[in-house]
């Protein structure tokens, strides 16, 4: 289960109240308004014990209403089939712990024997592989060694969890295959018994085996990538130590370097980066510049379209002015003719 903050427990408590219309058997520990649990180990341990008692009270309560709601499964990342039918006597702390930590780890009673539960665990395993890949990608993008180490640790944790799930899924698929064989033996003795229970077809079992093979290949590839990154980090640290030692030992006797081409001054953003980090920063800077140029191009394009529209409007107005001038000339000529005729009559 992923680490939870106190605010997550508050939201979980609210969801339980909304879905069950009843308060849980134990109250949620209160918040310390005038003390910080981050800097106070005593308060932090007190809160941890209170939250643990809060969850245990819900898990061990005779009334299963809180354990059967969706908020409970979502908060503990439980598969939909791992909760059971809601009978209080059938749901024990050991089964809940086995469902949370590792399917099949608590013995044969908690092994995966249901096809739907197998698919739920497979989706959890794929989610852990996705998280591991995401953490490895973030490790390449981090700029400080501390954040890189944190990303590597999270990736390793996700890979360990995925490996445990792959082993449990393989054992579960073996159990499903045994159920398939039992169903065949029953079908040979009784017509219509084939397809009942938790048995799967041979084609579906082969498909799931292929899924596990591909998942294990993906996990091994991510582990190789993680190990390669760790080896590269050790080499970089060793090279940096050698360079520091040479700088300390030979700084007094070293000859002044010849003046040559300067590639660029060190900045605050590049001081803590290696070559890969500087390259990534340069790519990001170029992408930002490309985006700025694209925005500028759009602005210029809009200005051009506006200028073309204004020019077209001016041409129309000029044509209207020409027509007005022509009408004025014709009117003046008619007025002159009228004046001449009036003069002849008078």
C-alpha positions in Angstrom: 0.0 0.0 0.0 1.3 3.4 -0.9 2.1 5.9 2.0 -0.9 7.9 3.1 -1.1 11.4 4.4 -3.4 12.5 7.2 -5.5 14.4 4.7 -6.0 11.1 2.8 -7.3 9.5 6.1 -9.7 12.4 6.5 -11.0 12.0 3.0 -11.3 8.3 3.5 -13.2 8.8 6.8 -15.6 11.2 5.0 -16.2 8.7 2.2 -17.0 5.9 4.7 -19.6 8.1 6.4 -21.2 9.1 3.0 -21.3 5.5 1.7 -22.4 3.7 4.9 -24.3 6.4 6.8 -22.7 5.2 10.0 -19.5 6.2 11.8 -16.6 3.7 11.9 -16.2 1.6 15.1 -13.2 3.8 16.1 -12.8 7.6 15.8 -10.2 9.1 13.6 -7.3 10.6 15.6 -7.5 14.3 16.0 -5.1 16.8 14.3 -2.5 18.7 16.4 -3.1 22.3 15.6 -0.3 23.8 17.7 2.4 21.1 17.1 4.1 19.8 14.0 4.2 16.0 13.7 7.0 16.2 11.1 9.5 17.6 13.6 8.1 15.9 16.7 8.8 12.1 16.7 6.6 11.5 19.7 3.5 13.0 18.1 4.3 11.3 14.8 4.4 7.9 16.5 1.3 8.7 18.5 -0.6 9.5 15.3 0.7 6.4 13.5 -0.5 4.2 16.3 -3.9 6.0 16.3 -4.3 5.5 12.6 -3.3 1.9 12.8 -5.9 1.3 15.6 -8.5 3.1 13.4 -7.9 0.7 10.5 -7.7 -2.4 12.7 -11.0 -1.5 14.3 -12.7 -1.4 10.9 -11.0 -4.6 9.8 -11.9 -6.6 12.9 -15.4 -5.2 13.4 -18.3 -7.6 13.3 -20.3 -5.3 11.1 -18.8 -5.7 7.5 -20.5 -2.6 6.0 -17.3 -0.5 6.1 -15.2 -3.3 4.6 -17.6 -4.0 1.7 -17.8 -0.3 0.5 -15.7 0.9 -2.4 -13.9 3.5 -0.3 -12.3 0.8 1.8 -11.1 -1.1 -1.3 -9.8 2.1 -3.0 -8.0 3.3 0.1 -6.1 0.0 0.6 -5.7 -0.7 -3.2 -7.6 -4.0 -2.8 -8.8 -5.8 -5.9 -12.6 -5.9 -6.2 -12.6 -9.7 -5.7 -10.3 -9.7 -2.8 -12.8 -8.5 -0.2 -15.1 -11.4 -0.4 -18.8 -11.5 0.2 -18.9 -9.3 3.2 -19.3 -12.1 6.0 -17.6 -10.8 9.1 -16.4 -14.2 10.3 -14.8 -15.0 7.0 -12.7 -11.8 6.7 -9.7 -12.0 9.0 -6.7 -9.8 9.5 -4.4 -12.4 8.0 -6.5 -12.6 4.8 -6.7 -8.8 4.5 -2.9 -8.5 5.0 -2.3 -11.2 2.3 -4.6 -9.4 -0.1 -2.8 -6.1 0.5 0.8 -7.3 0.5 1.1 -10.2 -1.9 -1.5 -12.7 -3.3 -0.5 -16.2 -2.4 2.0 -15.2 0.2 -0.1 -16.4 3.2 -0.3 -20.0 2.1 -2.6 -22.0 -0.1 -5.7 -20.4 1.4 -4.9 -17.0 -0.1 -3.5 -18.3 -3.4 -5.1 -16.9 -6.6 -7.8 -19.4 -7.7 -10.3 -17.0 -9.3 -9.8 -15.8 -12.9 -11.2 -12.4 -12.1 -8.9 -11.9 -9.1 -6.0 -13.0 -11.4 -6.9 -10.2 -13.8 -7.1 -7.7 -11.0 -3.7 -8.7 -9.7 -2.3 -8.6 -13.3 -3.6 -5.0 -13.6 -1.9 -4.1 -10.3 1.4 -5.7 -11.6 1.2 -3.7 -14.8 0.5 -0.5 -12.8 3.7 -1.2 -10.8 5.7 -1.7 -14.0 4.3 1.6 -15.3 5.3 3.4 -12.0 8.8 1.9 -12.2 9.2 3.2 -15.8 7.8 6.6 -14.8 10.3 6.8 -11.9 13.2 5.9 -14.1 12.2 8.6 -16.6 12.0 11.1 -13.8 15.4 10.1 -12.6 16.9 11.1 -15.9 15.2 14.4 -15.7 16.2 15.2 -12.1 19.0 17.7 -11.5 20.2 16.8 -8.0 21.7 13.6 -6.8 19.3 13.3 -3.9 16.2 13.4 -6.1 17.8 11.0 -8.5 18.4 8.6 -5.6 14.8 8.9 -4.5 13.5 8.2 -7.9 15.8 5.1 -8.2 14.6 3.8 -4.8 10.9 4.2 -5.8 11.6 2.5 -9.1 13.3 -0.4 -7.3 10.4 -0.7 -4.9 7.9 -0.9 -7.7 10.0 -3.5 -9.5 10.2 -5.6 -6.4 6.5 -5.4 -5.9 5.9 -6.3 -9.6 8.3 -9.3 -9.3 6.3 -10.6 -6.3 3.1 -10.2 -8.2 4.5 -12.0 -11.3 5.5 -15.0 -9.1 2.0 -15.0 -7.5 0.4 -14.8 -10.9 2.4 -17.7 -12.2 1.4 -19.8 -9.2 -2.2 -18.7 -9.7 -2.2 -19.6 -13.3 -0.9 -23.0 -12.4 -3.8 -23.4 -10.0 -6.2 -22.4 -12.7 -4.6 -24.9 -15.0 -5.1 -27.6 -12.4 -8.7 -26.5 -12.2 -8.9 -26.8 -15.9 -7.6 -30.4 -15.8 -10.1 -31.2 -13.0 -12.9 -29.8 -15.1 -11.9 -31.9 -18.0 -12.0 -35.0 -15.9 -15.4 -34.1 -14.7 -16.6 -33.4 -18.2 -15.5 -36.9 -19.3 -17.7 -38.4 -16.6 -20.7 -36.0 -16.6 -22.0 -34.1 -19.6 -22.4 -30.4 -19.2 -19.8 -30.1 -16.4 -17.2 -28.5 -18.7 -16.8 -24.7 -18.2 -18.1 -24.6 -14.6 -16.4 -23.2 -11.6 -13.1 -21.3 -12.0 -11.8 -23.4 -15.0 -10.4 -21.6 -18.0 -10.0 -22.7 -21.6 -6.6 -23.8 -23.0 -6.5 -20.8 -25.3 -7.1 -18.4 -22.4 -4.5 -20.0 -20.3 -1.9 -19.8 -23.1 -2.8 -16.1 -23.6 -2.3 -15.4 -19.9 1.1 -17.3 -20.0 2.1 -15.0 -22.9 1.1 -12.0 -20.9 3.3 -13.1 -18.0 6.2 -13.8 -20.3 6.0 -10.3 -21.8 5.6 -8.8 -18.3 8.7 -10.6 -17.0 10.7 -9.4 -20.0 9.5 -5.9 -19.4 10.5 -6.2 -15.7 13.9 -7.6 -16.5 14.5 -4.7 -19.0 13.6 -2.1 -16.4 15.9 -3.8 -13.9 18.7 -3.8 -16.4 18.1 -0.1 -17.0 18.0 0.6 -13.2 21.3 -1.3 -12.7 22.9 0.5 -15.6 21.9 3.8 -14.1 23.3 2.8 -10.8 26.6 1.7 -12.3 26.8 4.9 -14.3 26.2 6.9 -11.1 29.0 5.0 -9.3 31.4 5.6 -12.2 30.5 9.3 -12.3 31.2 9.6 -8.6 34.5 7.8 -8.9 35.6 10.1 -11.8 34.5 13.1 -9.8 36.6 11.9 -6.8 39.7 11.4 -8.9 39.3 14.8 -10.4 38.9 16.4 -7.0 42.0 14.5 -5.8 44.0 15.7 -8.7 42.8 19.2 -8.2 43.9 19.2 -4.6 47.3 17.5 -5.1 48.4 19.2 -8.3 46.9 22.7 -7.9 50.2 24.2 -6.7 52.4 22.7 -9.4 50.0 22.8 -12.3 51.0 25.0 -15.2 48.5 27.7 -16.2 46.2 26.4 -18.9 46.6 27.9 -22.4 44.0 30.2 -23.5 41.7 28.6 -26.0 38.2 28.3 -27.1 35.6 28.9 -24.3 32.5 26.8 -24.8 30.4 28.6 -22.2 30.5 29.9 -18.7 29.1 27.7 -15.8 25.7 28.9 -14.5 23.6 28.0 -11.5 21.5 25.7 -13.6 24.4 23.8 -15.1 26.7 23.6 -12.1 25.2 20.4 -10.7 24.5 18.7 -14.0 26.5 16.1 -15.8 26.9 15.9 -19.6 23.6 14.1 -19.9 21.8 16.7 -17.7 23.4 19.6 -19.7 22.2 18.0 -22.9 18.7 17.5 -21.6 18.7 21.2 -20.4 19.9 22.4 -23.8 17.1 20.3 -25.5 14.5 21.8 -23.2 15.8 25.3 -23.8 15.7 24.7 -27.6 12.1 23.4 -27.3 11.1 26.5 -25.3 12.7 28.7 -28.0 10.9 26.8 -30.7 7.6 27.2 -28.9 8.3 31.0 -28.5 9.1 31.2 -32.2 5.9 29.3 -33.1 3.9 31.7 -30.9 5.6 34.7 -32.6 4.9 33.2 -36.0 1.2 32.9 -35.2 1.1 36.5 -34.0 2.8 37.7 -37.3 0.4 35.5 -39.3 -2.6 37.2 -37.5 -1.1 40.6 -38.2 -0.6 39.7 -41.8 -4.2 38.5 -42.2 -5.4 41.7 -40.4 -3.4 43.9 -42.8 -4.8 42.0 -45.9 -8.3 42.5 -44.6 -7.7 46.3 -44.0 -6.2 46.6 -47.5 -9.3 44.9 -49.0 -11.6 47.2 -47.1 -9.6 50.3 -48.3 -9.9 49.1 -51.9 -13.7 48.8 -51.5 -13.8 52.3 -50.0 -11.8 53.7 -52.9 -14.2 52.2 -55.4 -17.1 53.7 -53.5 -15.4 57.1 -53.6 -14.8 56.8 -57.3 -18.5 56.0 -57.8 -19.4 59.0 -55.7 -17.1 61.3 -57.8 -18.7 60.1 -61.0 -22.2 60.6 -59.7 -21.2 64.1 -58.6 -19.8 65.0 -62.0 -23.0 63.8 -63.7 -25.1 65.8 -61.3 -23.1 68.9 -62.0 -23.6 68.5 -65.7 -27.3 68.1 -65.3 -27.5 71.2 -63.2 -25.6 73.2 -65.8 -28.0 72.0 -68.5 -30.9 72.9 -66.4 -29.6 76.4 -65.8 -29.1 76.9 -69.6 -32.7 75.8 -70.3 -34.0 78.2 -67.6 -32.0 81.0 -69.1 -33.5 80.3 -72.6 -37.0 80.3 -71.1 -36.5 83.6 -69.3 
